[in-house]
Amino acid sequence: MVLYRDFATQEELDAQYNLNMISPDAASWYEAFCERESEKVRSELYHRLDVPFGPTLAEHVDLYPAGDEAPVLIYVHSGFWCLRTSKEFGFVARGPASRGVATVVTNYALCPHVTIDEIVRQTRAAVAWVYRNAAGFGGDPGRIHVAGHSAGGHLVAMLLATDWEGEYGLPQDIIRGATAISGLFDLAPFPYTFLQPQIQLGWDQVLRDSPILHIPDSAPPLVVAYGENETGEFKRQSEEFFEAWRAKDLEGRRLVLPDKNHYDVIDGFLEADSPLCSAILEQMGLE
């Protein structure tokens, strides 16, 4: 019996996706890194925390302005849809801020309190809020880019599949560029994994919320990035999504980050000249 692709047991799938089990030392490093570096960045940069974009307490953004008419990078955090908040990811503002980019870190409610459907909706609502309110924090609504890691990479891909005109009455090109880092683009394996008690995925959600099933006909440029030292499944997720993206003649770039694992793949946000941050800034026309 096969559960998913060539995986016959939950243990086999968990050996690809359960990162705390696979790399406990790297997981501990990541927790400490995110908290330490985010606090440090907030001591260095002007910021506004917990700015609401929706009716619930979870629906807020953290703003790191960068002057008048600044391009805007919206960052969507990781955590397998059931962990962490925007506060652990303030560090992603440092590299962009050094090049005059305003950063917005989104927050969202977590599973199992809400479904992935609802997290997708909240993330789309956050982008719509940024577009409508960018001028209030010095941002340019005509230069919005998005980036996200892991579950955040999944949410970035879902943003690119959004009918902005039909559902929000906004320009379809509201997002001018995107970066999905180590994203989860095919949700089909996750009902068979350690995550299922938290995310409670039904097959209707798998079909609705798997970005690889919803590649748009037109979209902004996309960078698909992942670490050289990630598991085979994380690499496959990115590679297959990138191939599907390019198969529709959409503009895209693959970025494999040498010697990086699933955790330290995003430390490049700290330095504007890192391979990751350089790729994002180049996409924004700033390199």
Contacts in CASP RR format, 6 or more apart in sequence:
PFRMAT RR
TARGET T0000
AUTHOR 0000-0000-0000
METHOD contacts of the structure
MODEL  1
MVLYRDFATQEELDAQYNLNMISPDAASWYEAFCERESEKVRSELYHRLD
VPFGPTLAEHVDLYPAGDEAPVLIYVHSGFWCLRTSKEFGFVARGPASRG
VATVVTNYALCPHVTIDEIVRQTRAAVAWVYRNAAGFGGDPGRIHVAGHS
AGGHLVAMLLATDWEGEYGLPQDIIRGATAISGLFDLAPFPYTFLQPQIQ
LGWDQVLRDSPILHIPDSAPPLVVAYGENETGEFKRQSEEFFEAWRAKDL
EGRRLVLPDKNHYDVIDGFLEADSPLCSAILEQMGLE
1 8 0 8 1.000
2 8 0 8 1.000
3 9 0 8 1.000
3 10 0 8 1.000
3 13 0 8 1.000
3 189 0 8 1.000
3 192 0 8 1.000
4 13 0 8 1.000
4 188 0 8 1.000
4 189 0 8 1.000
4 192 0 8 1.000
5 189 0 8 1.000
7 13 0 8 1.000
7 16 0 8 1.000
7 189 0 8 1.000
7 192 0 8 1.000
10 192 0 8 1.000
10 193 0 8 1.000
10 194 0 8 1.000
13 189 0 8 1.000
13 192 0 8 1.000
13 193 0 8 1.000
13 233 0 8 1.000
14 21 0 8 1.000
14 193 0 8 1.000
14 194 0 8 1.000
15 21 0 8 1.000
15 22 0 8 1.000
15 231 0 8 1.000
16 22 0 8 1.000
16 231 0 8 1.000
16 232 0 8 1.000
16 233 0 8 1.000
16 234 0 8 1.000
17 189 0 8 1.000
17 190 0 8 1.000
17 193 0 8 1.000
17 194 0 8 1.000
17 195 0 8 1.000
17 231 0 8 1.000
17 233 0 8 1.000
17 234 0 8 1.000
18 193 0 8 1.000
18 194 0 8 1.000
19 26 0 8 1.000
19 27 0 8 1.000
19 262 0 8 1.000
19 263 0 8 1.000
20 27 0 8 1.000
21 194 0 8 1.000
22 231 0 8 1.000
23 261 0 8 1.000
23 262 0 8 1.000
23 263 0 8 1.000
26 261 0 8 1.000
26 262 0 8 1.000
26 263 0 8 1.000
26 264 0 8 1.000
27 263 0 8 1.000
29 263 0 8 1.000
29 264 0 8 1.000
30 263 0 8 1.000
30 264 0 8 1.000
33 263 0 8 1.000
33 264 0 8 1.000
33 267 0 8 1.000
34 84 0 8 1.000
34 88 0 8 1.000
34 89 0 8 1.000
34 91 0 8 1.000
35 88 0 8 1.000
37 90 0 8 1.000
37 91 0 8 1.000
37 94 0 8 1.000
37 270 0 8 1.000
38 87 0 8 1.000
38 88 0 8 1.000
38 89 0 8 1.000
38 90 0 8 1.000
38 91 0 8 1.000
40 91 0 8 1.000
41 64 0 8 1.000
41 90 0 8 1.000
41 91 0 8 1.000
41 93 0 8 1.000
41 94 0 8 1.000
42 90 0 8 1.000
44 94 0 8 1.000
45 64 0 8 1.000
45 93 0 8 1.000
45 94 0 8 1.000
45 97 0 8 1.000
46 64 0 8 1.000
46 65 0 8 1.000
47 62 0 8 1.000
47 63 0 8 1.000
47 64 0 8 1.000
47 65 0 8 1.000
47 90 0 8 1.000
47 93 0 8 1.000
48 62 0 8 1.000
48 63 0 8 1.000
48 65 0 8 1.000
48 137 0 8 1.000
49 60 0 8 1.000
49 62 0 8 1.000
49 63 0 8 1.000
49 87 0 8 1.000
50 60 0 8 1.000
50 62 0 8 1.000
51 60 0 8 1.000
51 61 0 8 1.000
51 62 0 8 1.000
51 63 0 8 1.000
52 59 0 8 1.000
52 60 0 8 1.000
53 59 0 8 1.000
53 60 0 8 1.000
53 61 0 8 1.000
53 125 0 8 1.000
53 126 0 8 1.000
53 129 0 8 1.000
53 130 0 8 1.000
54 60 0 8 1.000
54 122 0 8 1.000
54 125 0 8 1.000
54 129 0 8 1.000
56 109 0 8 1.000
58 107 0 8 1.000
58 108 0 8 1.000
58 109 0 8 1.000
58 110 0 8 1.000
58 122 0 8 1.000
59 107 0 8 1.000
59 108 0 8 1.000
59 109 0 8 1.000
59 122 0 8 1.000
59 125 0 8 1.000
59 126 0 8 1.000
60 86 0 8 1.000
60 107 0 8 1.000
61 86 0 8 1.000
61 104 0 8 1.000
61 105 0 8 1.000
61 106 0 8 1.000
61 107 0 8 1.000
61 126 0 8 1.000
61 129 0 8 1.000
61 130 0 8 1.000
62 86 0 8 1.000
62 87 0 8 1.000
62 90 0 8 1.000
62 104 0 8 1.000
62 105 0 8 1.000
62 107 0 8 1.000
63 102 0 8 1.000
63 103 0 8 1.000
63 104 0 8 1.000
63 137 0 8 1.000
64 90 0 8 1.000
64 93 0 8 1.000
64 97 0 8 1.000
64 102 0 8 1.000
64 103 0 8 1.000
64 104 0 8 1.000
64 105 0 8 1.000
65 102 0 8 1.000
65 137 0 8 1.000
65 138 0 8 1.000
65 139 0 8 1.000
66 96 0 8 1.000
66 97 0 8 1.000
66 100 0 8 1.000
66 101 0 8 1.000
66 102 0 8 1.000
66 103 0 8 1.000
66 138 0 8 1.000
66 139 0 8 1.000
67 100 0 8 1.000
67 102 0 8 1.000
67 138 0 8 1.000
67 139 0 8 1.000
68 138 0 8 1.000
68 139 0 8 1.000
69 138 0 8 1.000
69 139 0 8 1.000
69 140 0 8 1.000
70 100 0 8 1.000
70 101 0 8 1.000
70 102 0 8 1.000
70 138 0 8 1.000
70 139 0 8 1.000
70 140 0 8 1.000
71 100 0 8 1.000
71 101 0 8 1.000
71 102 0 8 1.000
71 139 0 8 1.000
71 140 0 8 1.000
71 143 0 8 1.000
71 144 0 8 1.000
71 145 0 8 1.000
71 284 0 8 1.000
71 286 0 8 1.000
72 101 0 8 1.000
72 102 0 8 1.000
72 103 0 8 1.000
72 104 0 8 1.000
72 130 0 8 1.000
72 134 0 8 1.000
72 139 0 8 1.000
72 140 0 8 1.000
72 141 0 8 1.000
72 143 0 8 1.000
72 144 0 8 1.000
72 145 0 8 1.000
73 92 0 8 1.000
73 96 0 8 1.000
73 101 0 8 1.000
73 102 0 8 1.000
73 103 0 8 1.000
73 104 0 8 1.000
73 145 0 8 1.000
73 146 0 8 1.000
73 147 0 8 1.000
73 280 0 8 1.000
73 284 0 8 1.000
74 103 0 8 1.000
74 104 0 8 1.000
74 106 0 8 1.000
74 126 0 8 1.000
74 127 0 8 1.000
74 130 0 8 1.000
74 144 0 8 1.000
74 145 0 8 1.000
74 146 0 8 1.000
74 147 0 8 1.000
75 89 0 8 1.000
75 92 0 8 1.000
75 93 0 8 1.000
75 103 0 8 1.000
75 104 0 8 1.000
75 105 0 8 1.000
75 106 0 8 1.000
75 146 0 8 1.000
75 147 0 8 1.000
75 148 0 8 1.000
76 106 0 8 1.000
76 123 0 8 1.000
76 146 0 8 1.000
76 147 0 8 1.000
76 148 0 8 1.000
76 149 0 8 1.000
76 152 0 8 1.000
76 153 0 8 1.000
76 155 0 8 1.000
76 156 0 8 1.000
76 159 0 8 1.000
77 84 0 8 1.000
77 85 0 8 1.000
77 86 0 8 1.000
77 88 0 8 1.000
77 89 0 8 1.000
77 105 0 8 1.000
77 106 0 8 1.000
77 107 0 8 1.000
77 148 0 8 1.000
77 149 0 8 1.000
77 151 0 8 1.000
77 152 0 8 1.000
78 84 0 8 1.000
78 148 0 8 1.000
78 149 0 8 1.000
78 150 0 8 1.000
78 151 0 8 1.000
78 152 0 8 1.000
78 153 0 8 1.000
79 150 0 8 1.000
79 151 0 8 1.000
79 152 0 8 1.000
80 150 0 8 1.000
80 151 0 8 1.000
80 195 0 8 1.000
80 198 0 8 1.000
80 199 0 8 1.000
81 110 0 8 1.000
81 111 0 8 1.000
81 116 0 8 1.000
81 119 0 8 1.000
81 151 0 8 1.000
81 198 0 8 1.000
81 199 0 8 1.000
82 110 0 8 1.000
82 111 0 8 1.000
82 112 0 8 1.000
82 195 0 8 1.000
82 198 0 8 1.000
82 199 0 8 1.000
83 110 0 8 1.000
85 107 0 8 1.000
86 105 0 8 1.000
86 106 0 8 1.000
86 107 0 8 1.000
89 105 0 8 1.000
90 103 0 8 1.000
90 105 0 8 1.000
91 269 0 8 1.000
91 270 0 8 1.000
92 103 0 8 1.000
92 105 0 8 1.000
92 147 0 8 1.000
92 266 0 8 1.000
92 269 0 8 1.000
93 103 0 8 1.000
93 105 0 8 1.000
93 269 0 8 1.000
94 269 0 8 1.000
94 270 0 8 1.000
94 271 0 8 1.000
95 101 0 8 1.000
95 268 0 8 1.000
95 269 0 8 1.000
95 270 0 8 1.000
95 271 0 8 1.000
95 272 0 8 1.000
95 277 0 8 1.000
96 102 0 8 1.000
96 103 0 8 1.000
96 269 0 8 1.000
96 272 0 8 1.000
96 277 0 8 1.000
96 280 0 8 1.000
96 281 0 8 1.000
97 103 0 8 1.000
98 272 0 8 1.000
99 272 0 8 1.000
99 281 0 8 1.000
99 286 0 8 1.000
100 286 0 8 1.000
101 281 0 8 1.000
101 284 0 8 1.000
101 286 0 8 1.000
102 134 0 8 1.000
102 137 0 8 1.000
102 138 0 8 1.000
102 139 0 8 1.000
104 126 0 8 1.000
104 130 0 8 1.000
106 123 0 8 1.000
106 126 0 8 1.000
108 119 0 8 1.000
108 122 0 8 1.000
108 123 0 8 1.000
108 126 0 8 1.000
109 118 0 8 1.000
109 119 0 8 1.000
109 122 0 8 1.000
110 119 0 8 1.000
111 119 0 8 1.000
111 198 0 8 1.000
111 199 0 8 1.000
111 200 0 8 1.000
112 197 0 8 1.000
112 198 0 8 1.000
112 199 0 8 1.000
112 200 0 8 1.000
114 122 0 8 1.000
115 200 0 8 1.000
115 205 0 8 1.000
116 187 0 8 1.000
116 199 0 8 1.000
116 201 0 8 1.000
116 205 0 8 1.000
116 209 0 8 1.000
117 205 0 8 1.000
117 208 0 8 1.000
117 209 0 8 1.000
119 155 0 8 1.000
120 155 0 8 1.000
120 158 0 8 1.000
120 209 0 8 1.000
123 155 0 8 1.000
123 158 0 8 1.000
123 159 0 8 1.000
124 158 0 8 1.000
124 159 0 8 1.000
124 162 0 8 1.000
124 167 0 8 1.000
124 168 0 8 1.000
127 144 0 8 1.000
127 146 0 8 1.000
127 159 0 8 1.000
127 174 0 8 1.000
127 175 0 8 1.000
128 164 0 8 1.000
128 168 0 8 1.000
128 170 0 8 1.000
128 174 0 8 1.000
130 141 0 8 1.000
130 144 0 8 1.000
131 141 0 8 1.000
131 144 0 8 1.000
131 170 0 8 1.000
131 174 0 8 1.000
132 141 0 8 1.000
134 140 0 8 1.000
134 141 0 8 1.000
134 142 0 8 1.000
134 144 0 8 1.000
135 141 0 8 1.000
141 174 0 8 1.000
142 176 0 8 1.000
143 176 0 8 1.000
143 284 0 8 1.000
144 174 0 8 1.000
144 175 0 8 1.000
144 176 0 8 1.000
145 175 0 8 1.000
145 176 0 8 1.000
145 177 0 8 1.000
145 178 0 8 1.000
145 179 0 8 1.000
145 280 0 8 1.000
145 283 0 8 1.000
145 284 0 8 1.000
146 156 0 8 1.000
146 159 0 8 1.000
146 175 0 8 1.000
146 177 0 8 1.000
146 178 0 8 1.000
146 179 0 8 1.000
147 156 0 8 1.000
147 178 0 8 1.000
147 179 0 8 1.000
147 180 0 8 1.000
147 181 0 8 1.000
147 280 0 8 1.000
148 155 0 8 1.000
148 156 0 8 1.000
148 179 0 8 1.000
148 180 0 8 1.000
148 181 0 8 1.000
148 183 0 8 1.000
149 181 0 8 1.000
149 182 0 8 1.000
149 183 0 8 1.000
149 265 0 8 1.000
149 266 0 8 1.000
150 181 0 8 1.000
150 182 0 8 1.000
150 183 0 8 1.000
150 184 0 8 1.000
150 262 0 8 1.000
151 183 0 8 1.000
151 184 0 8 1.000
152 180 0 8 1.000
152 183 0 8 1.000
153 180 0 8 1.000
153 181 0 8 1.000
153 182 0 8 1.000
153 183 0 8 1.000
153 184 0 8 1.000
154 180 0 8 1.000
154 183 0 8 1.000
154 184 0 8 1.000
154 185 0 8 1.000
154 187 0 8 1.000
154 209 0 8 1.000
154 211 0 8 1.000
156 178 0 8 1.000
156 179 0 8 1.000
156 180 0 8 1.000
156 183 0 8 1.000
157 178 0 8 1.000
157 180 0 8 1.000
157 183 0 8 1.000
157 185 0 8 1.000
157 211 0 8 1.000
157 241 0 8 1.000
158 209 0 8 1.000
158 211 0 8 1.000
158 214 0 8 1.000
159 175 0 8 1.000
159 178 0 8 1.000
160 175 0 8 1.000
160 178 0 8 1.000
160 211 0 8 1.000
160 216 0 8 1.000
160 219 0 8 1.000
160 220 0 8 1.000
160 222 0 8 1.000
161 211 0 8 1.000
161 214 0 8 1.000
161 215 0 8 1.000
161 216 0 8 1.000
162 168 0 8 1.000
163 172 0 8 1.000
164 170 0 8 1.000
164 171 0 8 1.000
164 172 0 8 1.000
164 174 0 8 1.000
165 171 0 8 1.000
165 172 0 8 1.000
172 218 0 8 1.000
173 220 0 8 1.000
175 220 0 8 1.000
176 220 0 8 1.000
176 284 0 8 1.000
177 220 0 8 1.000
177 221 0 8 1.000
177 222 0 8 1.000
177 283 0 8 1.000
177 284 0 8 1.000
178 219 0 8 1.000
178 220 0 8 1.000
178 221 0 8 1.000
178 222 0 8 1.000
178 223 0 8 1.000
179 222 0 8 1.000
179 223 0 8 1.000
179 225 0 8 1.000
179 276 0 8 1.000
179 279 0 8 1.000
179 280 0 8 1.000
179 283 0 8 1.000
180 222 0 8 1.000
180 223 0 8 1.000
180 224 0 8 1.000
180 225 0 8 1.000
180 238 0 8 1.000
180 241 0 8 1.000
181 225 0 8 1.000
181 226 0 8 1.000
181 265 0 8 1.000
181 266 0 8 1.000
181 276 0 8 1.000
182 225 0 8 1.000
182 226 0 8 1.000
182 227 0 8 1.000
182 230 0 8 1.000
182 234 0 8 1.000
182 237 0 8 1.000
182 238 0 8 1.000
182 262 0 8 1.000
182 265 0 8 1.000
183 226 0 8 1.000
183 234 0 8 1.000
183 237 0 8 1.000
183 238 0 8 1.000
183 241 0 8 1.000
184 190 0 8 1.000
184 237 0 8 1.000
185 210 0 8 1.000
185 211 0 8 1.000
185 212 0 8 1.000
185 237 0 8 1.000
185 238 0 8 1.000
185 240 0 8 1.000
185 241 0 8 1.000
186 210 0 8 1.000
186 212 0 8 1.000
186 237 0 8 1.000
186 240 0 8 1.000
186 241 0 8 1.000
187 201 0 8 1.000
187 205 0 8 1.000
187 206 0 8 1.000
187 209 0 8 1.000
187 210 0 8 1.000
188 206 0 8 1.000
188 210 0 8 1.000
189 233 0 8 1.000
190 196 0 8 1.000
190 199 0 8 1.000
190 201 0 8 1.000
190 206 0 8 1.000
191 201 0 8 1.000
191 202 0 8 1.000
191 203 0 8 1.000
191 206 0 8 1.000
207 213 0 8 1.000
211 241 0 8 1.000
212 240 0 8 1.000
212 241 0 8 1.000
212 244 0 8 1.000
215 244 0 8 1.000
215 245 0 8 1.000
215 247 0 8 1.000
215 248 0 8 1.000
215 250 0 8 1.000
216 248 0 8 1.000
216 250 0 8 1.000
217 248 0 8 1.000
218 250 0 8 1.000
219 250 0 8 1.000
219 251 0 8 1.000
220 251 0 8 1.000
221 251 0 8 1.000
221 252 0 8 1.000
221 253 0 8 1.000
221 283 0 8 1.000
222 245 0 8 1.000
222 250 0 8 1.000
222 251 0 8 1.000
222 252 0 8 1.000
222 253 0 8 1.000
223 252 0 8 1.000
223 253 0 8 1.000
223 255 0 8 1.000
223 279 0 8 1.000
223 280 0 8 1.000
223 283 0 8 1.000
224 238 0 8 1.000
224 241 0 8 1.000
224 242 0 8 1.000
224 245 0 8 1.000
224 252 0 8 1.000
224 253 0 8 1.000
224 254 0 8 1.000
224 255 0 8 1.000
225 238 0 8 1.000
225 254 0 8 1.000
225 255 0 8 1.000
225 256 0 8 1.000
225 257 0 8 1.000
225 265 0 8 1.000
225 276 0 8 1.000
225 279 0 8 1.000
226 234 0 8 1.000
226 235 0 8 1.000
226 238 0 8 1.000
226 255 0 8 1.000
226 256 0 8 1.000
226 257 0 8 1.000
226 265 0 8 1.000
227 235 0 8 1.000
227 256 0 8 1.000
227 257 0 8 1.000
227 258 0 8 1.000
227 260 0 8 1.000
227 261 0 8 1.000
227 262 0 8 1.000
227 265 0 8 1.000
228 256 0 8 1.000
228 257 0 8 1.000
228 258 0 8 1.000
228 259 0 8 1.000
228 260 0 8 1.000
229 259 0 8 1.000
229 260 0 8 1.000
229 261 0 8 1.000
230 260 0 8 1.000
230 261 0 8 1.000
230 262 0 8 1.000
230 265 0 8 1.000
231 262 0 8 1.000
234 262 0 8 1.000
238 254 0 8 1.000
239 254 0 8 1.000
242 252 0 8 1.000
242 254 0 8 1.000
245 252 0 8 1.000
246 252 0 8 1.000
253 279 0 8 1.000
255 275 0 8 1.000
255 276 0 8 1.000
255 279 0 8 1.000
257 265 0 8 1.000
257 275 0 8 1.000
257 276 0 8 1.000
265 276 0 8 1.000
266 276 0 8 1.000
267 274 0 8 1.000
268 274 0 8 1.000
268 275 0 8 1.000
268 276 0 8 1.000
268 277 0 8 1.000
269 276 0 8 1.000
269 277 0 8 1.000
270 277 0 8 1.000
271 277 0 8 1.000
272 278 0 8 1.000
272 281 0 8 1.000
278 287 0 8 1.000
281 287 0 8 1.000
END
